[in-house]
Each structure stands twice: as structure tokens, then as C-alpha cells.
């Protein structure tokens, strides 16, 4: 029986906390910030927790149990 490998692209983009929640960086926050409002830039700065709709898909890719944020 072969080893079960986790999805490497997902592992590069998320961080799994000790309690099993998934943190990730929001989209549209890399560059081109001059036309966005200051409030929008502040919102984009922080990390987000994955919602329950994404948890089942991420758990299958990473082969481990996860919790919704």
C-alpha cells in the first residue's frame, strides 16, 4: 500500500494551527494597493480562518482532521 501524500500546493498556502484550524492569507493583497481604500488595505492585512464549507475539501487534500474557524 503506497503512502498517502498531502497536497503540497495547499501546504504552501495555509498554516494549520495546533487546534486544527486553517489560517490563510486573503486574495488581492499582494500589490496594486494604491487604488484601494485604507480600510480595505487594513482588512486585507490580517490572516483569515477557513470556513466550514472549505474544511471538508481541505481535509481530503491534507489527509487529516480539521476544524472550522
C-alpha positions in Angstrom: 0.0 0.0 0.0 1.6 3.4 -1.0 2.0 6.3 1.3 -0.8 8.9 1.5 0.7 12.2 0.5 -0.6 15.6 1.4 -1.3 18.2 -1.3 1.9 20.3 -1.5 0.3 23.3 -3.1 -2.2 23.6 -0.2 0.5 23.2 2.4 2.4 26.2 0.8 -0.6 28.4 1.1 -2.1 27.6 4.5 -1.0 27.2 8.1 -2.7 24.7 10.4 -2.9 25.8 14.0 -2.4 23.5 17.0 -6.1 23.1 17.4 -6.6 22.1 13.8 -7.9 25.3 12.3 -6.7 26.6 8.9 -5.2 30.1 8.5 -4.6 31.6 5.1 -3.8 34.9 3.5 -6.5 36.8 1.6 -6.5 37.3 -2.1 -5.9 40.8 -3.7 -3.4 41.8 -1.0 -0.1 41.3 -2.8 0.4 44.5 -4.7 -1.5 47.3 -6.5 -2.7 48.8 -3.2 -2.7 52.5 -4.3 -6.3 52.4 -5.7 -7.7 50.6 -2.7 -9.0 52.4 0.3 -7.1 52.4 3.6 -9.9 50.5 5.3 -9.7 47.8 2.6 -5.9 47.6 3.0 -6.2 47.1 6.7 -8.8 44.3 6.2 -6.6 42.5 3.7 -3.6 42.6 6.0 -4.7 40.0 8.5 -5.0 36.3 8.2 -8.3 34.5 7.9 -9.6 31.2 9.1 -11.2 28.8 6.7 -15.0 28.4 6.9 -16.8 25.1 7.3 -17.6 24.9 3.6 -13.9 24.6 2.7 -12.9 22.4 5.6 -14.1 19.1 4.0 -12.2 19.8 0.8 -9.0 20.8 2.6 -9.2 17.8 5.0 -9.3 15.5 2.0 -6.3 17.2 0.4 -4.3 17.1 3.6 -5.5 13.8 4.9 -6.0 15.0 8.4 -9.0 16.1 10.5 -9.5 19.9 10.6 -11.9 22.3 12.4 -13.8 25.2 11.0 -12.7 28.7 12.2 
